[in-house]
Amino acid sequence: MTTQKQQTLKLALWTWSWVATLAIATFGPKFIWDDHQLLTTLAIAVNLSNGVMMIIANRNYFNKMDELQRKIHIEALSITLGLAVIVGLSFSLLDQTNLITFDAEIGFLVGFIGITYMVALLINRRRYL
């Protein structure tokens, strides 16, 4: 297996591990251990540490890329970061001023970030490859 494939697999495993521990930390207090503070704190700590490991795996993934791949991803990330800040703050203002009829939940922003990154990545790949 090539180094790039190994890094991709490691990143995927840490990402899914983080998602799983986030689900446990989110739904555990409600459905598994009935609001036990110690277990909830432990679940959040495990999720946080998995998140740090996912970030390290992501960094390693980027470090194994060639210059063109890195450029494509960095441009997609910069577009995503800019739009996330601008759209996220505007979305929050819409909620604060009651111009939308629902709460501006963080899940909407997370979804927006994911979609923005994928679209920017696809556009950049088409542009450079």
C-alpha positions as CSV (number, residue, x, y, z in Angstrom):
1,M,0.0,0.0,0.0
2,T,1.4,3.4,-0.9
3,T,2.1,6.1,1.7
4,Q,-0.7,8.3,0.4
5,K,-3.2,5.4,0.7
6,Q,-2.0,4.6,4.2
7,Q,-2.4,8.3,5.2
8,T,-5.9,8.3,3.7
9,L,-6.8,5.2,5.6
10,K,-5.5,6.6,8.9
11,L,-7.3,9.8,8.4
12,A,-10.6,7.9,7.6
13,L,-10.2,5.8,10.7
14,W,-9.5,8.7,13.0
15,T,-12.4,10.7,11.4
16,W,-14.9,7.8,11.9
17,S,-13.6,7.3,15.4
18,W,-14.2,10.9,16.2
19,V,-17.7,10.8,14.7
20,A,-18.4,7.7,16.8
21,T,-17.2,9.2,20.0
22,L,-19.1,12.4,19.3
23,A,-22.3,10.3,18.9
24,I,-21.6,8.5,22.2
25,A,-20.9,11.8,24.0
26,T,-24.0,13.4,22.5
27,F,-26.5,10.5,22.9
28,G,-24.9,8.6,25.8
29,P,-26.3,10.8,28.6
30,K,-29.8,10.6,27.2
31,F,-30.0,7.0,26.1
32,I,-27.2,4.9,27.8
33,W,-26.2,6.3,31.2
34,D,-28.9,8.7,32.3
35,D,-27.0,12.0,32.8
36,H,-24.2,10.5,34.8
37,Q,-21.8,13.5,34.9
38,L,-18.6,11.5,35.3
39,L,-19.4,9.3,32.3
40,T,-20.4,12.3,30.2
41,T,-17.2,14.1,31.1
42,L,-15.2,11.0,30.2
43,A,-17.0,10.6,26.9
44,I,-16.4,14.3,26.0
45,A,-12.7,13.9,27.0
46,V,-12.4,10.8,24.7
47,N,-14.1,12.7,21.9
48,L,-11.7,15.6,22.4
49,S,-8.6,13.4,22.3
50,N,-9.9,11.6,19.2
51,G,-10.5,15.0,17.6
52,V,-6.8,15.9,18.3
53,M,-5.7,12.6,16.8
54,M,-7.9,13.3,13.7
55,I,-6.2,16.7,13.3
56,I,-2.8,15.1,13.5
57,A,-3.8,12.5,10.9
58,N,-5.1,15.3,8.7
59,R,-1.8,17.1,9.0
60,N,0.1,14.0,8.1
61,Y,-2.2,13.4,5.2
62,F,-1.4,16.9,3.8
63,N,2.3,16.5,4.4
64,K,2.3,13.4,2.2
65,M,0.7,15.2,-0.7
66,D,2.6,16.5,-3.7
67,E,2.6,20.2,-4.3
68,L,-0.3,20.3,-6.7
69,Q,-2.6,18.2,-4.4
70,R,-1.6,20.4,-1.5
71,K,-2.4,23.6,-3.5
72,I,-5.8,22.2,-4.5
73,H,-6.7,21.4,-0.9
74,I,-5.3,24.6,0.6
75,E,-7.3,26.7,-1.9
76,A,-10.4,24.7,-1.1
77,L,-9.8,25.1,2.6
78,S,-9.2,28.9,2.3
79,I,-12.5,29.3,0.5
80,T,-14.3,27.1,3.0
81,L,-12.8,29.0,6.0
82,G,-13.8,32.4,4.5
83,L,-17.3,31.4,3.7
84,A,-17.8,29.6,7.0
85,V,-16.9,32.8,8.9
86,I,-19.0,35.1,6.7
87,V,-22.0,32.8,6.3
88,G,-21.8,31.6,9.9
89,L,-21.8,35.1,11.4
90,S,-24.6,36.3,9.0
91,F,-26.7,33.2,9.8
92,S,-26.2,34.0,13.5
93,L,-27.3,37.6,13.0
94,L,-30.4,36.4,11.2
95,D,-31.2,34.3,14.2
96,Q,-30.4,37.1,16.7
97,T,-32.6,39.6,14.9
98,N,-35.4,37.1,14.4
99,L,-35.3,37.3,10.6
100,I,-35.4,33.5,10.4
101,T,-38.1,31.4,12.2
102,F,-35.7,28.7,13.4
103,D,-32.6,28.6,15.6
104,A,-29.2,28.9,13.9
105,E,-27.8,25.6,15.2
106,I,-24.1,24.7,14.8
107,G,-25.1,21.6,12.8
108,F,-26.2,23.8,9.9
109,L,-22.8,25.5,9.8
110,V,-21.0,22.1,10.0
111,G,-23.1,20.9,7.1
112,F,-22.4,24.1,5.1
113,I,-18.6,23.7,5.8
114,G,-18.6,20.1,4.5
115,I,-20.6,21.0,1.4
116,T,-18.5,24.1,0.7
117,Y,-15.2,22.1,1.0
118,M,-16.4,19.3,-1.3
119,V,-17.6,21.8,-4.0
120,A,-14.4,23.9,-3.8
121,L,-12.3,20.8,-3.9
122,L,-14.2,19.5,-7.0
123,I,-13.9,22.9,-8.7
124,N,-10.2,23.1,-8.0
125,R,-9.5,19.6,-9.1
126,R,-11.3,20.3,-12.4
127,R,-9.4,23.6,-12.7
128,Y,-5.9,22.1,-12.1
129,L,-6.1,18.5,-13.3
